[in-house]
Amino acid sequence: MDNTHTGSIGPLDITPESLAQEAMQFQARLGAGLDTLRQLGDTGYGATPKEEVWRDGKVVLYRYRGDRLDNGRAPTAKVPLLIAYALVNRPYMVDLQADKSIVRGLLERGEDVYILDWGYPDRSDRFLDLEDYIQRYLGGAVDHLRREYRLDAVNLLGICQGGAFSLCYAALNPRKVRNLVTMVTPVDFHTADNMLAHWVRGTDIDLMVDTLGNIPADVMNFTYLTLKPWRLFVQKYVGLVDILDDPRALEDFLRMETWIFDSPDQAGEAFRQFARQFYQANGFVNGGIDIGGRAVDLGDVDMPVLNVFAQADHLVPPSSSQALGGLVGSRDYSELSFRGGHIGIYVSSRAQREVPQAIHDWLAERSR
């Protein structure tokens, strides 16, 4: 039978010999991987020196010290830039390693960069709520910088859930935020392409929190992984075989795996409020977000806003993030569309070239 005509699939070129050869190559790679692992030391993370400058319980504010890097220099920006990351992962993703560091890119361009580390909640933090995270912790860090620099307002960069927190803080305290940058930040939680939002909207959040107290990190990780099960459960580990003999590539892989699974538990009440008010009620769009008895209205966000989103983001689709433009009260609203995904916007080579420069240029234009 002729299988060569257009539209048909030809015979697969698989023989016992080719299968045996591939099995031998696979075994050789595994053996090389054991040798490579023995050569590797501790896979560290965080490329830039930083120092603690303020603390409230487990929450710590760090200042990055770009002047301690090779060819480093003191910051030239007069207004500090405070980064607020999400609660569900550790913030060192923005400074993962020397060649994958948004922080380093900002420092090299003269920005004075700080980051808020939320720490690891335990059972004593079960009843922390969104007012604690937004007004007490984020607000406490902002007030510390305002005192230290003798400024009325500072620059704020909110990433993912940290961007939602930053929007709430800016709406409630507009005079304390000079410029606001949001990155891969969900705003409209009910867009049709928001897979995570569909999952949360169908969950009994009260039963979940009342049963578990704090939400275990493993529950959160499993949820995120199941959004792309083939890619995150199978494909990346099959691909791992191809780099087992490359120490640099293997170290990069292990560093990323460390970050993925280094996830804090979620304080129960804060998780309940965020899931119900943002994911289920879509509070930014519909109203109804309550932070310590005060209503959040994005129309009160009247400072300049730069909204950075990723075109291939499966956690925060562009449609969710771009909704911000129609809700803020600012007359100075800009968007930056990045060709990549939710993680690529921090670590890809394209991100290193484009994102820090764009943020720096935008801030510099508004400092004059």
Buried (B, 14 or more C-beta within 10 A) or exposed (E): EEEEEEEEEEEEEEEEEEEEEEEEEEEEBEEBBEEBEEEEEEBEBBBBBBEEBBBBEBBBBBBBBBEEBEEBEEBEBEBBBBBBBBBBBBBBBBBBBEEBBBBBBBBBBBBBBBBBBBBEBEEEBBEBBBBBBBBBBBBBBBBBBBEBBEBEBBBBBBBBBBBBBBBBBBBBBBEBBBBBBBBBBBBBBBBEEBEBBBEBBEEEBEEBBEEBBBBBBEEBBEBBBEEBEEEBEEEBEEEBBEBBBBBEBBBBBBBBBBBBEBBBBBBBBBBBBBBBBBBBBBBBBEEBBBBEEEEBBBEBBBBBBBBBBBEEBBBBBBBBBBBBBEBBBBEBBBBBEBEBBBBBBBBBEEBBEBBBBBBBEBBBEBEE
